[in-house]
Amino acid sequence: MRILDRYILKSVVGIFFSCVFMFLFMYVIIDLLSNLEDLIKQRPPVELLIQYYLYSIPGMLKEVAAFSCLLSTLYAFGKLNHSNEIIAIRSCGQSVFQMARTVIIFGIIVSLCMFWLGDRVIPKYSSLALKTRLYIEQGTKKEKKHEDITNLTMYGTRNRLFFINKFHTNTDTMERIIVLEHDEHQNITKKIVANKGVYSDNVWRFYQSITYNFDKAGQVIDEPIYQEEEIMAIPESPVEFVSQRQRPDFMSLAQMDDYIWKLSKSGANSIIRNLKVDYYQRIFFPFSCAIIILLAIPFSLIMRRRATGLSSIGIAILVSFLYYILNAVSIAFGKGSILPPVLAASLIHILAVIFAVYMINRLP
């Protein structure tokens, strides 16, 4: 590696890790202060609080990594510009891409690390963090807080997949239910659709249910069976439905892909579309770190030389705000069926790369 590359990279990396540490510290302090009243009342063990924040670190890293990349690149290159070092480097015949290649490679490495964290580490530790937080919040409560759970799914016995639009935990009542039964080869054999299900006397009663039977080719056989009320042979209790529910944010990409494939046979098209958008978002979002470095380079080189620090922070806030707002709009278009899921998740990243390359090529 050239001396120049090491000099620029050392500056960016140092600021990057400083930003990450500062943001993580601020997150913990703000979260503690915002929940201080509840913590004083509940008085959880210090070890439990430390455990909760340790479990939360991977998820926090994913949130702050891109902004840290942006701020460190803006500040490092802005400082070089302020001290006229950029002019000296360019006068030696170095293009902007040659000058910044090690920083771009660093951004790609950070993106790959965030991708690995998002797929292998964050789902597991986010689940543990949630359980720890619930334990802290409910540890001193005598009664369990009831909640209405929407879009609940669970894999049950007999190779069944349950999809429930709404589950009322206080009354043990389900609304708009779809039950899919599969054989050992994951071919659908039966589909039950019910308007409501109620758990009483240790049995599930489904109301306004329609049962479809399928052959090995996936075609409906015989006429659908309609029943106003039906007692279902479902051994799972309401507690098991709540404890074993599937949450996409706690799944790896492979688990999400398998989950979407199985759910695709339920006919819940809007839910499937939303899950596909979230799936592709999980793939593309980590690469924001590398893309946002590309965006930061031209902005840092056109900053006014007298205001490097404040300008870096201001431009970082503006660029990240626009980036995430446009990304949220694109995701909303995908979930609203305006854009295909893969395009909705990748559109802002593609446009950002094109805009960054255009801005860099326009630099004098």
Summary of the structure (lengths in Angstrom):
residues: 364
radius of gyration: 26.0
end to end distance: 26.0
largest distance: 83.7
contacts: 1079
relative contact order: 0.11
helix: 63%
strand: 18%
